[in-house]
Amino acid sequence: MEDLVELVNVLKSTLDFLGDELDLELPTIVVIGEASVGKSSVIDSLIGIDLLPKGPNITTKCPTVIELVQEDGPALTFRIVEIPGLIGAENSENLPRHLMIEELIKEHISQDNIIIFAVVDAKTDVKSSEIFKIIDKMGKMPDTVGIVSKIDLSESDDVKRIVENRLVVPGKGWILVKNRGDNEREVKSLETAQNDEMEYIKQYFQ
């Protein structure tokens, strides 16, 4: 994340020096997924800060907007939007909220200059995923990064089936993440967790 911001700043500074302007905005990242798949943990890892509340009884109730503002150099703002987790509509009591969240997802992913982070946990059958059905219907699969979370809580073959399937193919590929468990957050820093994640992926998926 910091490298991307720094690259854009260098381009801006160079063109400013040459008497030109760079009209370039960083894309907004829109993070979507079903409830409790680990979207907040993915965002914390992305920005490198323990920021968002997490836990078995904590869920996002409304869209969360995070703006990272570059203080030094050319003004540059990076925006991340987390949409509440999509819940099942099997129960009639859940249907109104399901439809509301579905509309929020459609509203945000229909915008220009976005990258969609579609988060699914490793036990998901992506071929029947409501999230990817919405993305596909909106014609936004080319703008999508598929993120498989909680890879340590499933068999490695299950994870491979997700990333190797030919029916749901995010245009920007798949990323594997190993979220910290609820009992690890107090004892394991984000940096340590990221290092552990890299070692885990090297061991089981390379």
Steps between C-alpha positions, in 0.01 A plus 500: 500500500773749598700408187201579276444837665871580475506411128209733425665775703823463301306526173314808623819669622685428175226644282461802729872566456457482122211746515230246431231346716408139562125454526512164672285368781564182690210258461261446787513149642153362573508202737201268481413151619256301706476556874790385719743410221774729634461820297613724787812288555583529130473880520719519812764293325476721191555826688738351757304621803274326750207733442167326454308312773496124459363200683230234485225738613617810312374568150502806276158666514550767234760585234835593653713753311871529573703779342879491513631850439856567390630778725835564332543582134214529249154460650385144448211315657448125494151377581376161619130422539381196694142395429308308771510124457230351282275271704290210378145564389362155585337641814224746414606719793840548336365584155468881545857530629627265228342716231629821659858372509470366146399847381794655690736259327357578157513874566866499597638252246321674212721806541800576281863476610454228759659169584273242661639279776257205511573310822391138543614257765677181401190285555292693247363341185588792273293362213185570703630812679242782507781754508653381174158468339440870571844596369445297183154646435643852539774422247766577759697176502796665315532751788496234770763347725382176660624461858484161671510548878547259791710266287634328812149387599446288191681227308756632252322307222182699570692825462660381177158407361391861547797663329522239222131490408411620150148629564577787739812678379566848648668720243776600741560152640482340843677586825527262797489635856525338842311712750598520864267301721299670775744364760805627309421869465607592853827306484608522136578829325379570150857489369566163663172366362594613148837325527330183623256525212781514244670197652172308505432575132854400402465173688161391368438681172832535319 
